[in-house]
């Protein structure tokens, strides 16, 4: 049965982890990834917290007679940017949790 000192240690570890998590989330919000489609005709920038920051469309990609093509290009670039953003976030969180050592008496 853990004593009060052990519980205090666990609480301190949890607080430190929460602080580190908040720092990682802030870092991710400030980092960006980009993706393109159509040979660079559409470029999408997303932040590490999976928010689309910008979409740039080259005028050559705008064909009034074929709006479906532009929609597809935008969709492809957005999906790729979000995928890259998730991968970046997973990597950052993995770095955080790989260093996590829970030393909880009675549980290991």
C-alpha positions as a Markdown table, in Angstrom:
| # | Residue | x | y | z |
|---|---|---|---|---|
| 1 | Unk | 0.0 | 0.0 | 0.0 |
| 2 | Unk | 1.6 | 3.3 | -1.0 |
| 3 | Unk | 2.3 | 5.8 | 1.7 |
| 4 | Unk | 1.7 | 9.6 | 1.6 |
| 5 | Unk | 5.2 | 10.2 | 0.4 |
| 6 | Unk | 4.6 | 7.9 | -2.5 |
| 7 | Unk | 1.4 | 9.5 | -3.4 |
| 8 | Unk | 3.0 | 12.9 | -3.3 |
| 9 | Unk | 5.7 | 11.6 | -5.6 |
| 10 | Unk | 3.1 | 10.3 | -8.0 |
| 11 | Unk | 1.3 | 13.6 | -8.0 |
| 12 | Unk | 4.5 | 15.5 | -8.7 |
| 13 | Unk | 5.3 | 13.2 | -11.6 |
| 14 | Unk | 1.7 | 13.7 | -13.0 |
| 15 | Unk | 2.1 | 17.5 | -12.7 |
| 16 | Unk | 5.5 | 17.4 | -14.4 |
| 17 | Unk | 4.0 | 15.3 | -17.2 |
| 18 | Unk | 1.1 | 17.8 | -17.6 |
| 19 | Unk | 3.5 | 20.7 | -17.9 |
| 20 | Unk | 5.5 | 18.8 | -20.5 |
| 21 | Unk | 2.4 | 17.9 | -22.4 |
| 22 | Unk | 1.3 | 21.6 | -22.5 |
| 23 | Unk | 4.7 | 22.6 | -23.8 |
| 24 | Unk | 4.5 | 19.9 | -26.5 |
| 25 | Unk | 1.0 | 21.1 | -27.5 |
| 26 | Unk | 2.3 | 24.7 | -27.7 |
| 27 | Unk | 5.2 | 23.6 | -29.8 |
| 28 | Unk | 3.0 | 21.7 | -32.1 |
| 29 | Unk | 0.7 | 24.6 | -32.6 |
| 30 | Unk | 3.7 | 26.7 | -33.7 |
| 31 | Unk | 5.1 | 24.2 | -36.1 |
| 32 | Unk | 3.9 | 23.8 | -39.7 |
| 33 | Unk | 4.0 | 21.2 | -42.4 |
| 34 | Unk | 3.0 | 21.7 | -46.1 |
| 35 | Unk | 1.8 | 19.4 | -48.8 |
| 36 | Unk | 1.1 | 20.0 | -52.5 |
| 37 | Unk | -0.9 | 18.3 | -55.2 |
| 38 | Unk | -1.1 | 18.7 | -58.9 |
| 39 | Unk | 2.6 | 19.2 | -59.3 |
| 40 | Unk | 2.6 | 22.2 | -57.0 |
| 41 | Unk | -0.6 | 23.7 | -58.3 |
| 42 | Unk | -2.2 | 23.5 | -54.8 |
| 43 | Unk | -0.2 | 24.0 | -51.6 |
| 44 | Unk | -1.7 | 23.5 | -48.1 |
| 45 | Unk | 0.0 | 24.5 | -44.9 |
| 46 | Unk | -1.2 | 22.9 | -41.6 |
| 47 | Unk | 0.0 | 23.3 | -38.0 |
| 48 | Unk | 1.1 | 20.5 | -35.8 |
| 49 | Unk | -2.2 | 20.7 | -34.0 |
| 50 | Unk | -4.1 | 19.8 | -37.2 |
| 51 | Unk | -5.3 | 23.2 | -38.2 |
| 52 | Unk | -5.2 | 24.3 | -41.8 |
| 53 | Unk | -3.2 | 27.6 | -41.9 |
| 54 | Unk | -3.3 | 28.4 | -45.6 |
| 55 | Unk | -4.2 | 27.1 | -49.0 |
| 56 | Unk | -2.5 | 28.5 | -52.1 |
| 57 | Unk | -3.9 | 27.8 | -55.5 |
| 58 | Unk | -1.9 | 28.7 | -58.7 |
| 59 | Unk | -4.1 | 30.4 | -61.2 |
| 60 | Unk | -3.3 | 27.7 | -63.8 |
| 61 | Unk | -5.2 | 25.3 | -61.6 |
| 62 | Unk | -8.5 | 27.3 | -61.9 |
| 63 | Unk | -10.4 | 25.9 | -64.8 |
| 64 | Unk | -14.0 | 27.2 | -64.7 |
| 65 | Unk | -15.1 | 24.3 | -67.0 |
| 66 | Unk | -13.7 | 21.7 | -64.6 |
| 67 | Unk | -14.3 | 22.7 | -60.9 |
| 68 | Unk | -14.1 | 19.0 | -59.9 |
| 69 | Unk | -10.4 | 18.9 | -60.7 |
| 70 | Unk | -9.6 | 21.8 | -58.5 |
| 71 | Unk | -11.8 | 20.3 | -55.7 |
| 72 | Unk | -9.8 | 17.1 | -56.0 |
| 73 | Unk | -6.5 | 18.9 | -55.9 |
| 74 | Unk | -7.4 | 20.8 | -52.8 |
| 75 | Unk | -8.8 | 17.7 | -51.1 |
| 76 | Unk | -5.6 | 15.7 | -51.8 |
| 77 | Unk | -3.4 | 18.5 | -50.5 |
| 78 | Unk | -5.4 | 19.0 | -47.4 |
| 79 | Unk | -5.5 | 15.3 | -46.6 |
| 80 | Unk | -1.7 | 15.0 | -47.1 |
| 81 | Unk | -1.0 | 18.1 | -45.0 |
| 82 | Unk | -3.2 | 16.7 | -42.1 |
| 83 | Unk | -1.5 | 13.3 | -42.4 |
| 84 | Unk | 1.9 | 15.0 | -42.1 |
| 85 | Unk | 0.7 | 17.1 | -39.2 |
| 86 | Unk | -0.6 | 13.9 | -37.4 |
| 87 | Unk | 2.7 | 12.1 | -38.0 |
| 88 | Unk | 4.6 | 15.1 | -36.6 |
| 89 | Unk | 2.3 | 15.2 | -33.5 |
| 90 | Unk | 2.7 | 11.4 | -33.0 |
| 91 | Unk | 6.4 | 11.7 | -33.1 |
| 92 | Unk | 6.5 | 14.6 | -30.6 |
| 93 | Unk | 4.2 | 12.8 | -28.2 |
| 94 | Unk | 6.2 | 9.6 | -28.6 |
| 95 | Unk | 9.3 | 11.5 | -27.5 |
| 96 | Unk | 7.4 | 12.8 | -24.5 |
| 97 | Unk | 5.9 | 9.4 | -23.4 |
| 98 | Unk | 9.1 | 7.4 | -24.1 |
| 99 | Unk | 10.8 | 9.4 | -21.4 |
| 100 | Unk | 7.9 | 8.8 | -19.0 |
| 101 | Unk | 8.8 | 6.6 | -16.1 |
| 102 | Unk | 6.0 | 5.9 | -13.8 |
| 103 | Unk | 7.4 | 4.6 | -10.6 |
| 104 | Unk | 4.3 | 3.7 | -8.7 |
| 105 | Unk | 4.9 | 1.5 | -5.7 |
| 106 | Unk | 2.8 | -1.7 | -5.7 |
| 107 | Unk | 2.3 | -1.6 | -9.4 |
| 108 | Unk | 5.5 | -2.9 | -10.8 |
